[in-house]
């Protein structure tokens, strides 16, 4: 099975397996970008996100091997960004009966020609960077939400249930899922990404207020297991530390930007300094520089509004 084993995110060293999920939960990620997690419930199977388009065929092969004859029943979208759902059209081609669940906002975004073109463009950039020489077409037909879900909805897998939480902040369509009775939370990017043992990236692209509300809600849920985007499973004894780091880093960024505003810098100048401060070449293992710059502009604009 082709899986991505990047150094990005290996912050705990050999002492912790961030992909060491309990039985029935499988990492089927096939390349760089967002993780793809398959949950095999007692009655239904569900894929959480799909990753980038360039590795769509490899993802499908991973699914076939892991499902071992079982159908893929459901596909859940954490949000509408290309690095998380770019491979969705390839999965739908292989499993046309799989039903796609996502937020209402994601459904409206994915029908827009401009949004699909941007996903195609970013998908091609990722293909060229991570699979040089490939001429694989990046397709967008199949980027769709069949069933709209929102806060408090429950999706039965048989003996298991996924609880839906709306967690805006990163995007207006960001969703968090909690698998019960296991008490495993699959968090959205609105509540951060652990990049170093002492640093949480806070990609708040749309709303500071929404992100902090999402943080409070997810922390208060008190899930036993916390699975982070672009990372995997946290050690259980690190959960509270993670939430503290998230809150601290959001305020660190706001303090930093407030200082730049105090120096009389323009938003463009502030963005350039922010990008230089927070870019790290290791990020390219998960995100092309072009995408980092697009996101950074949104982060700066959003956090400046919050000051």
BAFI-3210 file (N, C-alpha, C; in Angstrom, 3 decimals, decimal comma, padded with zeros to 6 digits):
// residues 307
n [1|2|3|4|5|6|7|8|9|10|11|12|13|14|15|16|17|18|19|20|21|22|23|24|25|26|27|28|29|30|31|32|33|34|35|36|37|38|39|40|41|42|43|44|45|46|47|48|49|50|51|52|53|54|55|56|57|58|59|60|61|62|63|64|65|66|67|68|69|70|71|72|73|74|75|76|77|78|79|80|81|82|83|84|85|86|87|88|89|90|91|92|93|94|95|96|97|98|99|100|101|102|103|104|105|106|107|108|109|110|111|112|113|114|115|116|117|118|119|120|121|122|123|124|125|126|127|128|129|130|131|132|133|134|135|136|137|138|139|140|141|142|143|144|145|146|147|148|149|150|151|152|153|154|155|156|157|158|159|160|161|162|163|164|165|166|167|168|169|170|171|172|173|174|175|176|177|178|179|180|181|182|183|184|185|186|187|188|189|190|191|192|193|194|195|196|197|198|199|200|201|202|203|204|205|206|207|208|209|210|211|212|213|214|215|216|217|218|219|220|221|222|223|224|225|226|227|228|229|230|231|232|233|234|235|236|237|238|239|240|241|242|243|244|245|246|247|248|249|250|251|252|253|254|255|256|257|258|259|260|261|262|263|264|265|266|267|268|269|270|271|272|273|274|275|276|277|278|279|280|281|282|283|284|285|286|287|288|289|290|291|292|293|294|295|296|297|298|299|300|301|302|303|304|305|306|307]
n.u [000,848|000,578|001,769|002,166|005,065|006,125|008,479|007,450|005,535|006,359|006,797|007,059|008,940|010,256|008,786|006,075|003,357|001,807|-000,031|-001,106|-003,795|-006,807|-008,249|-010,068|-009,925|-008,246|-005,361|-005,307|-004,007|-002,367|-000,420|001,212|-000,185|-003,535|-004,707|-006,170|-008,598|-009,916|-012,783|-014,014|-016,974|-019,350|-021,476|-021,371|-019,018|-016,757|-015,085|-012,914|-012,165|-009,961|-007,496|-004,986|-005,455|-003,530|-002,647|-004,828|-005,452|-003,754|-004,785|-007,297|-006,481|-005,348|-007,681|-009,137|-007,550|-007,657|-010,380|-011,070|-013,051|-015,364|-017,958|-017,536|-019,234|-019,793|-018,559|-016,937|-016,484|-014,131|-013,697|-013,688|-011,214|-008,567|-006,438|-007,499|-009,762|-009,277|-008,870|-011,354|-013,036|-011,819|-012,159|-014,941|-015,353|-014,419|-015,997|-018,957|-021,393|-020,966|-021,870|-021,608|-020,935|-021,192|-020,683|-023,220|-022,184|-019,889|-021,090|-022,260|-019,998|-018,588|-019,945|-019,305|-017,819|-015,430|-014,272|-013,786|-011,943|-009,797|-009,147|-008,339|-006,101|-004,389|-004,165|-002,740|-000,338|000,530|000,755|002,849|004,910|005,099|005,020|006,929|007,105|004,789|001,861|-000,687|-004,114|-005,808|-008,796|-012,050|-014,715|-017,137|-016,552|-018,434|-021,163|-023,389|-025,170|-026,170|-024,783|-024,738|-024,266|-024,569|-025,689|-025,974|-024,298|-024,817|-022,860|-023,444|-022,727|-021,277|-021,109|-020,895|-020,525|-021,428|-019,802|-019,952|-017,272|-016,202|-013,902|-011,266|-012,275|-015,569|-016,906|-015,954|-015,803|-015,947|-015,537|-016,733|-016,072|-018,041|-018,751|-016,049|-014,905|-013,271|-011,976|-011,961|-010,423|-010,818|-009,068|-009,550|-009,027|-006,328|-002,962|-000,532|002,777|005,317|006,921|006,390|004,848|001,949|000,390|-001,856|-004,182|-006,178|-008,335|-010,731|-012,350|-011,587|-013,132|-014,970|-013,164|-012,143|-014,447|-014,904|-012,654|-013,134|-015,454|-014,625|-012,577|-014,054|-015,618|-014,089|-012,896|-011,481|-009,510|-007,592|-007,449|-005,539|-005,625|-003,389|-001,572|-002,242|-002,822|-002,811|-000,726|-002,458|-001,976|-001,244|-003,247|-004,495|-002,338|-001,992|-004,335|-003,851|-001,549|-002,609|-004,379|-002,523|-000,795|-002,448|-002,877|-000,231|000,319|-001,492|-000,511|002,014|001,276|-000,104|001,970|003,346|001,456|001,504|003,913|003,331|003,160|002,087|-000,642|000,291|003,072|003,112|002,112|004,227|006,307|005,163|004,913|007,600|008,472|007,013|007,215|008,552|010,788|010,261|007,559|006,807|006,557|003,979|002,480|002,435|004,462|003,104|000,423|000,719|001,318|-001,064|-002,851|-001,610|-001,989|-004,719|-004,841|-003,431|-005,036|-007,460|-006,764|-005,834|-008,209|-009,293|-008,049]
n.v [-001,201|002,188|004,753|007,976|008,887|011,257|013,566|015,806|016,758|014,686|015,064|013,962|012,035|008,670|007,743|007,880|006,832|008,463|007,629|005,404|004,072|002,833|-000,505|-000,917|001,654|003,347|004,647|005,846|007,546|008,788|010,481|013,726|016,477|016,822|014,426|011,164|009,276|006,148|004,772|001,824|000,844|-001,158|-001,598|000,258|001,945|004,716|007,433|009,864|012,809|013,229|013,978|015,229|015,809|014,785|012,359|010,738|008,269|006,490|006,683|005,494|002,875|002,249|002,317|000,169|-002,006|-001,871|-001,888|-004,373|-005,758|-004,802|-002,316|001,227|003,387|006,031|009,419|011,898|015,377|017,553|020,216|022,567|022,723|022,259|020,548|018,746|017,611|017,227|014,790|013,680|013,400|011,167|009,145|009,009|008,131|005,539|004,543|004,964|004,851|005,824|008,149|011,609|013,711|016,961|020,422|022,991|025,319|024,369|022,842|024,858|026,247|024,401|024,207|026,375|027,736|029,267|028,509|025,819|026,026|027,248|025,193|023,293|024,570|024,848|022,183|021,273|022,614|021,346|018,718|019,031|019,680|017,587|015,287|015,232|015,560|014,202|013,949|013,729|014,377|016,853|016,520|017,951|017,431|015,893|016,920|017,491|017,924|015,703|015,353|017,593|018,452|019,414|021,210|019,097|016,964|013,424|010,583|007,368|004,452|001,978|000,158|002,286|005,877|008,961|012,188|015,427|018,536|021,980|023,911|026,674|029,172|028,577|028,028|028,855|026,550|024,546|021,471|019,391|016,075|013,608|010,459|008,156|005,276|005,673|008,084|009,780|012,549|014,085|016,693|019,991|022,314|024,753|024,703|024,427|023,160|020,907|021,591|021,608|020,398|022,322|024,194|025,374|025,726|028,202|028,412|030,632|031,647|032,906|033,908|035,243|035,331|033,225|031,083|031,030|030,438|027,894|026,599|026,753|025,193|022,660|022,007|021,931|019,691|017,505|015,144|011,865|010,979|012,801|013,761|015,395|017,620|017,232|015,995|013,806|011,392|012,577|012,072|010,878|012,202|014,665|016,273|018,470|020,195|020,739|022,261|024,485|025,471|026,180|028,337|030,132|030,598|031,810|034,280|035,134|035,603|037,670|039,638|040,059|041,058|043,320|044,855|045,407|046,947|049,126|050,187|051,534|050,250|049,179|047,017|045,297|045,355|044,294|041,723|040,673|040,564|038,828|036,462|035,889|035,398|033,134|031,148|027,973|025,809|023,055|022,883|022,525|019,861|019,292|021,360|023,351|026,254|028,340|027,962|028,325|031,069|032,186|031,434|032,747|035,457|035,664|034,972|037,098|039,298|038,589|038,388|040,964|042,375|041,603|042,978]
n.w [000,000|-000,898|000,985|002,525|004,126|005,636|007,162|008,283|011,000|012,672|015,553|018,063|017,960|018,107|020,185|020,044|018,079|015,709|013,908|014,939|015,156|016,802|016,331|013,330|012,421|009,954|008,404|005,234|003,652|000,766|-000,180|-000,151|001,767|003,077|005,519|004,973|006,339|007,065|008,417|009,608|010,378|012,297|010,619|008,515|006,349|006,368|004,851|005,908|004,606|001,709|000,658|-001,681|-005,248|-007,035|-006,086|-006,220|-007,537|-006,221|-003,662|-004,034|-004,554|-002,064|-000,541|-001,658|-000,960|001,837|002,483|001,565|000,036|001,208|000,800|000,126|001,990|002,911|002,563|004,254|004,469|005,743|005,191|002,421|001,044|-001,360|-000,690|000,982|-000,173|-002,841|-004,121|-004,186|-006,605|-007,864|-006,022|-006,070|-008,682|-008,470|-006,441|-006,910|-005,549|-003,048|-000,573|-000,232|002,446|003,840|004,857|004,477|003,397|002,115|000,125|-001,455|-002,278|-003,851|-006,226|-007,661|-010,518|-010,404|-007,961|-008,420|-010,479|-009,174|-007,393|-009,214|-010,344|-008,088|-007,496|-009,714|-009,336|-006,997|-007,965|-009,830|-008,117|-006,212|-007,698|-009,958|-013,490|-014,007|-015,968|-015,296|-015,451|-013,629|-012,255|-011,698|-011,803|-009,924|-007,531|-005,003|-002,674|-001,391|000,736|003,160|006,275|009,756|012,876|015,649|014,286|013,817|012,647|011,875|012,086|012,665|015,359|016,089|016,205|014,496|015,576|014,627|014,559|014,089|013,220|012,657|011,349|010,359|007,808|006,565|006,308|007,852|009,582|012,475|013,639|015,886|016,998|018,506|020,577|021,177|021,752|020,155|018,677|015,566|014,628|013,155|010,959|012,026|014,700|014,821|013,988|014,904|014,663|015,725|018,725|020,565|019,297|017,783|014,774|013,658|011,552|010,895|008,759|008,143|010,355|013,455|015,795|015,366|015,262|017,877|019,276|018,276|019,265|022,068|022,219|021,272|023,062|025,435|024,995|025,638|024,569|024,581|022,799|020,477|017,221|014,916|012,065|009,290|010,901|012,866|015,453|018,733|021,676|024,525|026,951|026,176|025,340|026,802|026,990|024,306|023,687|025,293|024,048|021,550|022,158|023,251|021,060|019,169|020,404|020,522|017,812|017,283|018,988|017,855|015,301|016,101|017,073|014,702|013,378|015,085|014,390|012,149|009,703|006,414|005,336|003,356|003,806|006,372|005,865|004,296|006,173|008,028|006,493|005,996|008,574|009,425|007,505|006,800|005,293|005,665|005,670|003,078|002,653|003,163|002,103|-000,740|-001,437|-002,707|-001,918|000,820|000,891|-000,084|001,959|004,105|003,568|004,013|006,725|007,947|007,209|008,472|011,228|011,707|011,571|013,953|015,930]
ca.u [000,000|001,380|001,423|003,140|005,757|006,901|009,004|006,584|004,587|006,932|007,350|007,265|009,972|009,854|008,038|004,630|002,917|000,667|-000,987|-001,423|-005,218|-007,425|-008,776|-011,202|-009,618|-007,071|-004,795|-005,191|-003,359|-001,510|000,534|001,316|-001,437|-004,376|-004,821|-007,393|-008,791|-011,032|-013,368|-014,834|-017,927|-019,940|-022,396|-021,011|-017,660|-016,736|-013,792|-012,804|-011,287|-009,410|-006,169|-004,816|-005,876|-002,450|-002,485|-006,151|-005,439|-003,108|-005,753|-008,296|-005,854|-005,280|-009,036|-009,501|-006,825|-008,079|-011,788|-011,039|-014,339|-016,489|-018,213|-017,332|-020,598|-019,883|-017,365|-017,168|-015,544|-013,876|-013,924|-013,667|-009,913|-008,079|-005,511|-008,287|-010,811|-008,926|-008,973|-012,741|-013,555|-011,247|-012,836|-016,312|-015,305|-014,216|-017,106|-020,023|-022,524|-020,608|-022,604|-020,704|-021,517|-020,405|-021,421|-023,987|-021,275|-019,056|-021,928|-022,418|-018,689|-018,112|-020,630|-018,839|-016,737|-014,191|-013,697|-013,265|-010,747|-008,722|-008,740|-007,610|-004,804|-003,575|-003,904|-001,671|000,896|000,931|001,188|004,154|005,913|005,233|005,152|007,506|007,022|003,452|000,928|-002,020|-005,092|-006,463|-010,218|-012,878|-016,067|-017,251|-016,419|-019,816|-021,726|-024,714|-026,009|-025,696|-024,798|-024,391|-024,101|-025,412|-026,122|-025,340|-024,207|-024,652|-022,068|-023,825|-022,464|-020,536|-021,783|-020,104|-021,228|-020,953|-019,674|-019,541|-016,109|-015,762|-012,712|-010,359|-013,217|-016,958|-017,491|-015,154|-016,530|-015,227|-016,313|-016,358|-016,491|-018,471|-018,372|-014,601|-014,517|-012,146|-012,317|-011,211|-010,539|-010,632|-007,946|-009,931|-008,434|-004,885|-002,134|000,711|003,918|006,505|006,551|005,956|004,262|000,718|000,027|-003,263|-004,581|-007,498|-008,454|-012,017|-012,897|-010,961|-014,178|-015,467|-012,123|-012,063|-015,654|-014,666|-011,674|-013,800|-016,399|-013,903|-011,897|-015,061|-016,155|-013,287|-012,678|-010,323|-008,500|-007,640|-006,770|-005,364|-005,356|-001,976|-000,721|-002,628|-003,292|-001,984|-000,686|-003,587|-001,576|-000,836|-004,438|-004,670|-001,205|-002,273|-005,320|-003,173|-000,664|-003,423|-004,825|-001,343|-000,230|-003,345|-002,591|001,111|000,224|-002,186|000,434|003,020|000,675|-000,415|003,221|003,650|000,519|002,001|005,058|002,821|003,352|000,893|-001,023|001,204|004,353|002,884|002,018|005,556|007,058|004,524|005,264|009,009|008,624|006,355|007,511|009,615|010,828|009,690|006,128|006,557|006,195|002,532|001,795|003,275|004,684|002,034|-000,756|001,069|001,207|-002,495|-003,418|-001,026|-002,672|-006,015|-004,604|-003,067|-006,223|-008,449|-006,304|-005,796|-009,581|-009,642|-007,292]
ca.v [000,000|003,404|005,744|009,031|008,878|012,487|013,957|016,845|016,256|013,678|015,909|013,204|011,038|007,267|007,375|007,954|006,557|009,352|006,919|004,155|004,130|001,576|-001,388|-000,396|003,002|003,125|005,736|005,440|008,674|008,287|011,488|014,940|017,195|016,386|012,999|010,443|008,271|005,246|004,144|000,668|000,584|-002,498|-001,714|001,147|002,464|006,137|008,031|011,237|013,541|012,448|014,392|015,957|015,143|014,119|010,988|010,142|006,855|005,732|006,625|004,477|001,565|002,033|002,012|-001,179|-002,984|-001,804|-002,299|-005,830|-006,250|-004,031|-001,088|002,515|003,897|007,471|010,259|013,122|016,438|018,466|021,532|022,528|023,056|021,290|019,565|017,793|016,938|017,206|013,427|013,209|012,885|009,861|008,207|008,847|007,296|004,149|004,166|005,907|004,794|006,480|009,408|012,643|014,585|018,155|021,596|023,702|026,264|023,593|022,485|026,036|026,598|023,422|024,348|027,602|027,505|029,879|027,686|024,593|026,375|027,445|023,875|022,654|025,232|024,462|020,752|021,119|023,041|020,261|017,589|019,338|019,705|016,320|014,192|015,878|014,809|013,635|014,696|013,316|015,451|017,147|016,652|018,543|016,856|014,973|017,710|017,790|017,469|015,124|015,522|018,667|018,145|020,554|021,060|018,159|015,807|012,157|009,677|006,025|003,456|000,710|000,299|003,533|007,082|010,178|013,409|016,544|019,846|023,063|024,577|027,692|029,935|028,321|028,325|028,874|025,222|023,576|020,563|018,455|014,848|012,841|009,059|007,584|005,571|005,699|009,436|010,227|013,759|014,421|018,144|020,734|023,243|025,932|024,576|024,343|022,063|020,794|021,522|021,319|019,942|023,468|025,200|025,045|026,669|028,585|028,934|031,263|032,351|033,583|034,633|035,023|035,059|031,870|030,123|030,916|029,718|026,490|026,124|026,567|024,085|021,389|021,750|021,586|018,347|016,602|013,839|011,115|010,953|013,984|013,572|016,720|017,651|017,316|015,456|012,482|011,183|013,088|011,283|011,271|013,116|015,943|016,994|019,763|021,026|021,203|023,347|025,665|025,983|026,836|029,642|030,986|030,988|032,788|035,580|035,538|036,172|038,961|040,582|040,354|041,926|044,601|045,597|045,900|048,047|050,248|050,772|052,287|049,510|048,881|045,610|044,565|045,218|043,366|040,384|040,228|040,211|037,636|035,301|035,588|034,879|031,857|030,115|027,021|024,897|021,734|022,961|022,104|018,443|019,222|022,476|024,149|027,631|029,180|027,822|028,973|032,520|032,507|031,320|033,749|036,730|035,605|034,985|038,465|040,153|038,212|038,730|042,422|042,802|041,245|043,796]
ca.w [000,000|-000,984|001,993|002,664|005,409|005,667|008,456|008,824|011,992|013,565|016,610|019,291|017,746|018,060|021,370|019,810|016,712|015,468|013,062|015,618|015,486|017,255|015,289|012,578|011,917|009,117|007,611|003,834|002,982|-000,317|-000,632|000,644|001,945|004,178|005,783|004,602|007,386|006,817|009,597|009,256|011,439|012,311|009,491|007,412|006,282|006,058|004,578|006,353|003,696|000,595|000,244|-002,938|-006,480|-007,772|-005,596|-006,152|-007,933|-005,151|-002,564|-004,379|-004,358|-000,614|-000,078|-002,100|-000,146|003,237|002,573|001,366|-000,443|001,745|000,039|000,785|002,104|003,139|002,513|005,017|004,128|006,861|004,601|000,951|000,475|-002,346|-000,131|001,761|-000,958|-004,257|-004,661|-004,129|-007,884|-008,167|-005,134|-006,559|-009,879|-008,043|-005,548|-007,276|-004,627|-001,785|-000,369|000,282|003,455|004,110|005,308|003,450|002,743|001,192|-001,018|-002,320|-002,835|-004,826|-007,514|-008,302|-011,491|-009,952|-006,898|-009,041|-011,246|-008,206|-006,910|-010,317|-010,454|-006,945|-007,651|-010,702|-008,678|-006,097|-008,803|-010,401|-007,054|-005,508|-008,657|-011,148|-014,735|-014,195|-016,813|-014,852|-015,456|-012,363|-012,575|-010,644|-011,857|-008,800|-006,306|-004,671|-001,401|-001,627|001,926|004,036|007,703|010,582|014,321|016,389|013,500|014,151|011,510|012,422|011,361|013,287|016,789|016,250|015,730|014,320|015,955|013,820|015,204|013,206|013,809|011,711|011,704|009,227|006,727|007,040|006,088|008,600|010,466|013,339|013,843|017,078|016,907|019,782|021,959|021,367|022,197|019,323|017,945|014,363|014,680|011,908|011,001|012,812|016,023|014,754|013,486|015,663|013,748|016,526|020,054|021,348|018,413|017,068|013,715|013,816|010,238|010,999|007,483|007,949|011,501|014,753|016,768|015,129|015,627|019,330|019,687|017,935|020,247|023,359|022,094|021,138|024,333|026,436|024,722|026,464|023,929|025,083|021,748|019,630|015,938|014,327|010,624|008,904|011,962|013,305|016,815|019,822|022,916|025,381|028,016|025,569|024,883|027,471|026,570|022,946|023,726|025,842|023,003|020,527|022,657|023,404|019,771|018,554|021,007|020,101|016,465|017,368|019,609|016,833|014,286|016,742|017,110|013,356|013,140|015,867|013,686|011,005|008,460|005,633|005,395|002,472|004,508|007,483|005,284|003,879|007,379|008,586|005,676|006,216|009,935|009,673|006,514|007,087|004,137|005,930|005,379|001,703|002,645|003,282|001,462|-001,630|-000,991|-003,258|-001,058|002,088|000,731|-000,181|003,300|004,996|003,321|004,690|008,174|008,334|007,066|009,480|012,569|011,819|011,859|015,328|016,887]
c.u [000,879|000,896|002,548|003,761|006,685|007,407|008,134|005,576|005,153|007,594|007,640|008,322|009,412|008,985|006,533|004,333|001,661|-000,364|-001,362|-002,869|-005,720|-007,947|-010,008|-011,008|-008,276|-006,638|-004,609|-004,592|-002,350|-000,463|000,600|-000,047|-002,217|-004,422|-006,154|-007,516|-010,050|-011,491|-014,290|-015,740|-018,515|-020,880|-021,969|-019,556|-017,719|-015,299|-013,838|-011,735|-010,556|-007,980|-006,172|-005,148|-004,767|-002,250|-003,834|-006,178|-004,823|-004,026|-006,796|-007,720|-005,727|-006,643|-009,428|-008,817|-007,355|-009,522|-011,948|-012,412|-015,542|-016,742|-017,757|-018,698|-020,668|-018,525|-017,712|-016,070|-015,368|-014,048|-013,583|-012,320|-009,330|-007,186|-006,215|-009,286|-010,493|-009,096|-010,398|-013,262|-013,046|-011,885|-014,261|-016,364|-015,205|-015,376|-018,275|-021,212|-022,217|-021,288|-021,685|-021,457|-020,598|-021,293|-022,171|-023,087|-020,367|-019,838|-022,055|-021,105|-018,328|-018,862|-020,156|-017,695|-015,404|-013,498|-013,094|-011,990|-009,558|-008,225|-007,952|-006,194|-003,874|-003,236|-002,785|-000,328|001,427|001,442|002,600|005,256|006,158|005,374|005,688|007,443|005,667|002,620|-000,514|-002,961|-005,702|-007,932|-010,987|-014,334|-016,169|-016,990|-017,812|-020,143|-023,141|-025,685|-025,387|-025,841|-024,354|-024,362|-025,108|-025,914|-025,335|-025,420|-023,892|-023,821|-022,407|-023,698|-021,782|-021,346|-020,783|-020,985|-020,592|-020,928|-019,260|-018,422|-015,520|-014,525|-011,672|-011,102|-014,604|-017,633|-016,776|-016,008|-015,550|-016,137|-015,804|-016,944|-016,787|-018,909|-016,872|-014,127|-013,252|-012,600|-011,374|-011,399|-010,340|-009,449|-008,281|-009,311|-006,968|-004,281|-000,849|001,883|005,227|006,035|006,016|005,317|003,056|000,462|-001,468|-003,763|-006,003|-007,681|-009,687|-012,462|-012,186|-012,017|-014,724|-014,446|-012,040|-013,305|-015,495|-013,689|-012,330|-014,722|-015,680|-013,182|-012,889|-015,630|-015,391|-013,084|-011,416|-009,176|-008,688|-006,786|-006,741|-005,135|-003,862|-001,044|-001,070|-003,036|-002,298|-001,840|-001,791|-003,193|-001,123|-002,043|-004,566|-003,548|-001,447|-003,242|-004,705|-002,268|-001,456|-003,817|-003,652|-000,839|-001,136|-003,041|-001,189|001,084|-000,443|-001,281|001,506|002,477|000,340|000,839|003,583|002,724|001,002|003,199|004,639|002,969|002,027|000,571|-000,108|002,546|004,234|002,826|003,403|006,401|006,492|004,963|006,716|009,235|008,122|006,592|008,693|009,633|010,240|008,196|005,812|006,252|004,685|001,794|002,755|003,356|003,577|000,792|-000,507|000,884|-000,254|-003,131|-002,905|-001,668|-004,008|-005,852|-004,317|-004,291|-007,239|-008,017|-006,177|-007,181|-009,947|-008,987|-008,106]
c.v [001,245|004,413|006,760|008,991|010,087|012,770|015,020|016,221|015,211|014,355|015,147|012,119|009,626|006,843|007,396|007,710|007,373|008,746|005,562|004,147|002,788|000,751|-000,774|001,003|002,916|004,411|005,225|006,570|008,171|009,290|012,656|015,621|016,657|014,874|012,464|009,272|007,461|004,619|003,025|000,335|-000,805|-002,715|-000,884|001,576|003,929|006,608|009,486|011,931|012,605|012,813|015,030|015,108|014,317|012,668|010,276|008,665|005,984|005,627|005,539|003,074|001,244|001,652|000,580|-002,234|-003,027|-002,263|-003,805|-006,397|-005,530|-002,808|000,133|003,189|005,417|008,141|011,554|014,132|017,380|019,916|021,449|022,857|021,888|020,216|018,525|017,013|016,868|015,850|012,888|012,703|011,490|008,785|007,955|008,022|005,825|003,641|005,113|005,911|005,441|007,847|010,405|013,573|015,787|019,298|022,242|024,667|025,547|023,219|023,655|026,443|025,683|023,449|025,580|027,303|028,086|029,067|026,412|024,877|026,583|026,104|023,118|023,230|024,824|022,975|020,479|021,538|021,952|019,052|017,831|019,313|018,325|015,108|014,748|014,967|014,204|014,551|014,336|014,519|015,612|017,418|017,231|018,080|015,769|015,655|018,192|017,320|016,975|015,422|016,588|018,245|019,380|020,195|020,084|016,976|014,567|011,214|008,281|005,154|002,054|000,854|001,621|004,695|008,219|011,379|014,584|017,823|020,864|023,834|025,563|028,412|029,809|028,603|028,395|027,524|024,140|022,778|019,704|017,256|014,116|011,439|008,531|006,130|005,649|007,021|009,891|011,404|013,948|015,924|018,760|021,688|024,522|025,905|024,139|023,069|022,034|020,613|021,210|020,937|021,079|024,565|024,651|026,123|026,934|029,228|029,494|032,168|033,240|034,429|034,243|034,620|033,635|030,824|029,938|030,221|028,226|025,857|025,821|025,342|022,732|021,029|021,272|020,185|017,292|015,226|013,170|011,131|012,171|013,740|014,930|016,637|017,836|016,797|014,007|012,505|011,745|012,043|011,783|012,316|014,480|016,807|018,383|020,725|021,588|022,372|024,619|026,309|026,737|028,240|030,617|031,481|031,965|034,181|036,067|036,189|037,540|040,024|041,017|041,323|043,294|045,483|046,180|047,047|049,297|050,931|051,546|051,576|049,301|047,395|044,766|044,333|044,229|041,927|039,847|039,804|038,946|036,388|034,899|034,956|033,452|030,792|029,276|026,028|023,515|021,712|022,447|020,615|018,262|020,259|023,228|025,609|028,554|029,141|028,464|030,478|032,953|032,485|032,421|035,116|036,775|035,654|036,400|039,371|039,872|038,622|040,231|042,968|042,575|042,148|044,994]
c.w [000,000|000,047|002,123|004,052|005,460|007,073|009,100|009,791|012,935|014,762|017,897|019,144|017,746|019,237|021,191|018,346|016,440|014,512|013,655|016,105|016,023|016,079|014,631|012,032|011,207|008,413|006,178|002,988|001,953|-000,772|000,317|000,738|003,113|004,304|005,268|005,568|007,081|008,133|009,142|010,435|011,339|011,130|008,279|007,506|005,878|005,866|005,024|005,525|002,725|000,217|-001,133|-004,166|-007,116|-007,335|-005,464|-006,494|-006,848|-003,935|-002,817|-004,173|-002,868|-000,048|-000,428|-001,242|001,280|003,413|002,357|001,021|000,118|000,865|000,828|000,801|002,132|002,970|003,235|004,711|005,315|006,436|003,120|000,321|-000,338|-001,753|000,728|000,918|-002,446|-004,905|-004,660|-005,480|-008,233|-007,286|-005,622|-007,839|-009,498|-007,197|-005,784|-006,324|-003,275|-001,712|000,327|001,228|003,677|004,546|004,148|002,688|001,752|-000,052|-001,982|-002,974|-004,001|-006,152|-008,276|-009,279|-011,034|-008,883|-007,474|-009,830|-010,313|-007,679|-007,969|-010,427|-009,314|-006,992|-008,647|-010,123|-007,759|-006,881|-009,321|-009,343|-006,471|-006,420|-009,966|-012,371|-015,004|-015,091|-016,467|-014,821|-014,066|-012,660|-011,384|-010,717|-010,787|-007,475|-005,925|-003,266|-001,674|-000,483|002,828|005,495|008,480|012,049|014,935|015,599|013,920|012,963|012,045|011,483|011,846|014,783|017,112|015,668|015,592|014,643|015,225|014,649|014,154|013,897|012,803|012,237|010,624|007,929|007,349|006,879|006,888|009,586|011,262|013,567|015,086|016,954|018,304|019,580|022,214|021,952|021,488|018,471|016,765|014,162|013,299|012,053|011,753|014,195|015,953|014,195|014,299|014,699|014,465|017,922|020,902|020,487|017,668|016,031|013,804|012,514|010,227|009,782|007,399|009,138|012,789|015,789|016,615|015,553|017,135|019,896|019,414|018,922|021,587|023,323|022,047|022,433|025,379|026,217|025,517|025,874|024,480|024,085|020,850|018,386|015,227|012,827|010,357|010,003|012,286|014,767|017,833|020,927|023,848|026,424|027,489|025,194|025,494|027,113|025,179|022,968|024,285|024,801|021,938|020,975|022,754|022,057|019,029|019,103|020,660|018,723|016,500|017,989|018,615|015,795|014,859|016,812|015,754|012,967|013,857|015,236|012,441|009,675|007,738|005,746|004,511|003,142|005,666|006,971|004,910|005,083|008,020|007,822|005,896|007,589|010,070|008,603|006,974|005,931|004,397|005,661|003,981|001,603|002,722|002,451|000,549|-001,153|-001,481|-002,369|000,303|001,993|000,629|001,198|004,228|004,803|004,048|006,199|008,652|008,297|008,182|010,881|012,756|012,147|013,313|016,369|017,376]
res [x|x|x|x|x|x|x|x|x|x|x|x|x|x|x|x|x|x|x|x|x|x|x|x|x|x|x|x|x|x|x|x|x|x|x|x|x|x|x|x|x|x|x|x|x|x|x|x|x|x|x|x|x|x|x|x|x|x|x|x|x|x|x|x|x|x|x|x|x|x|x|x|x|x|x|x|x|x|x|x|x|x|x|x|x|x|x|x|x|x|x|x|x|x|x|x|x|x|x|x|x|x|x|x|x|x|x|x|x|x|x|x|x|x|x|x|x|x|x|x|x|x|x|x|x|x|x|x|x|x|x|x|x|x|x|x|x|x|x|x|x|x|x|x|x|x|x|x|x|x|x|x|x|x|x|x|x|x|x|x|x|x|x|x|x|x|x|x|x|x|x|x|x|x|x|x|x|x|x|x|x|x|x|x|x|x|x|x|x|x|x|x|x|x|x|x|x|x|x|x|x|x|x|x|x|x|x|x|x|x|x|x|x|x|x|x|x|x|x|x|x|x|x|x|x|x|x|x|x|x|x|x|x|x|x|x|x|x|x|x|x|x|x|x|x|x|x|x|x|x|x|x|x|x|x|x|x|x|x|x|x|x|x|x|x|x|x|x|x|x|x|x|x|x|x|x|x|x|x|x|x|x|x|x|x|x|x|x|x|x|x|x|x|x|x|x|x|x|x|x|x|x|x|x|x|x|x]
***
